[in-house]
């Protein structure tokens, strides 16, 4: 398999992980005390993408104490940022699929020329 294909496939896997984490953040945005997660991408030699998931530990907004007097806070999920992450991931998936298709077309052209 070529480096270009490996890079695109690795990026697709990373983007699917980012989408899963972002969906989890959005689904739990109304859960008191929930801490959102962040996804970071890193280049890996010779070709690929490494994903690192980390928790964002900034506090949410302070809420009134619960019935037992325990302090509460809202989630710290930044919805606009997470929605933007989904849009960026969608466009990135499309770009990587286009790269895979271009690679396949080039290989088919080489096979046709040699035949």
C-alpha positions as CSV (number, residue, x, y, z in Angstrom):
1,X,0.0,0.0,0.0
2,X,1.3,3.5,-0.9
3,X,2.2,6.2,1.6
4,X,-0.5,8.4,0.2
5,X,-3.1,5.7,0.8
6,X,-1.8,5.0,4.3
7,X,-1.9,8.7,5.2
8,X,-5.5,9.1,4.0
9,X,-6.7,5.9,5.8
10,X,-4.9,6.9,9.0
11,X,-6.4,10.4,8.8
12,X,-9.9,8.9,8.2
13,X,-9.5,6.8,11.4
14,X,-8.3,9.8,13.3
15,X,-11.3,11.9,12.0
16,X,-13.8,9.1,13.0
17,X,-12.3,9.2,16.5
18,X,-12.6,13.0,16.6
19,X,-16.3,12.6,15.5
20,X,-17.0,10.1,18.3
21,X,-15.4,12.3,20.9
22,X,-17.2,15.4,19.7
23,X,-20.5,13.5,19.6
24,X,-20.0,12.4,23.2
25,X,-19.2,16.0,24.2
26,X,-22.4,17.3,22.6
27,X,-24.5,14.4,24.0
28,X,-23.3,15.2,27.6
29,X,-23.3,19.0,27.3
30,X,-26.3,19.2,29.6
31,X,-24.9,16.8,32.2
32,X,-23.8,18.6,35.3
33,X,-20.1,18.2,36.1
34,X,-19.3,16.6,32.7
35,X,-15.8,17.5,31.5
36,X,-15.4,17.6,27.7
37,X,-12.6,15.8,25.9
38,X,-10.3,17.3,23.3
39,X,-8.7,15.5,20.3
40,X,-5.3,16.4,19.0
41,X,-3.6,15.0,15.9
42,X,0.1,14.4,15.4
43,X,2.0,13.4,12.3
44,X,3.6,9.9,12.5
45,X,6.5,8.8,10.3
46,X,6.5,7.6,7.6
47,X,2.9,8.4,6.9
48,X,0.0,8.6,9.3
49,X,-1.8,10.4,12.0
50,X,-1.7,9.7,15.8
51,X,-4.7,10.7,17.9
52,X,-4.4,11.9,21.5
53,X,-7.6,12.4,23.6
54,X,-7.4,14.5,26.7
55,X,-9.9,15.8,29.2
56,X,-10.5,19.6,29.5
57,X,-10.5,20.3,33.2
58,X,-11.7,23.8,33.2
59,X,-14.7,24.2,35.6
60,X,-18.2,24.7,34.3
61,X,-20.5,27.4,35.6
62,X,-21.4,27.3,39.3
63,X,-24.9,26.0,40.0
64,X,-27.0,26.2,43.2
65,X,-26.2,23.4,45.7
66,X,-28.1,20.1,45.4
67,X,-30.7,18.9,48.0
68,X,-27.9,17.7,50.3
69,X,-26.0,21.0,50.1
70,X,-23.2,19.7,47.8
71,X,-21.8,22.2,45.3
72,X,-22.6,21.7,41.6
73,X,-21.3,22.9,38.4
74,X,-22.6,22.7,34.8
75,X,-20.6,20.9,32.1
76,X,-17.7,22.7,30.5
77,X,-18.7,21.8,26.9
78,X,-18.2,24.6,24.4
79,X,-21.1,23.8,22.0
80,X,-20.1,26.2,19.2
81,X,-16.5,24.9,19.2
82,X,-17.8,21.3,19.1
83,X,-20.2,22.0,16.2
84,X,-17.3,23.6,14.3
85,X,-15.2,20.5,14.9
86,X,-17.9,18.4,13.3
87,X,-18.0,20.6,10.2
88,X,-14.2,20.6,9.9
89,X,-14.2,16.8,10.3
90,X,-16.9,16.4,7.6
91,X,-14.9,18.4,5.1
92,X,-11.7,16.6,6.1
93,X,-13.3,13.2,5.5
94,X,-14.4,14.4,2.1
95,X,-10.9,15.6,1.2
96,X,-9.3,12.3,2.3
97,X,-11.9,10.2,0.4
98,X,-11.0,12.3,-2.7
99,X,-7.3,11.6,-2.2
100,X,-8.0,7.9,-2.0
101,X,-10.1,8.0,-5.2
102,X,-7.3,10.0,-7.0
103,X,-4.7,7.4,-5.8
104,X,-7.0,4.6,-7.1
105,X,-7.4,6.3,-10.5
106,X,-3.6,6.8,-10.8
107,X,-3.0,3.2,-10.1
108,X,-5.6,2.1,-12.6
109,X,-4.1,4.3,-15.2
110,X,-0.6,2.7,-14.6
111,X,-2.2,-0.7,-14.9
112,X,-3.9,0.3,-18.2
113,X,-0.7,1.7,-19.6
114,X,1.3,-1.5,-18.8
115,X,-1.4,-3.8,-20.2
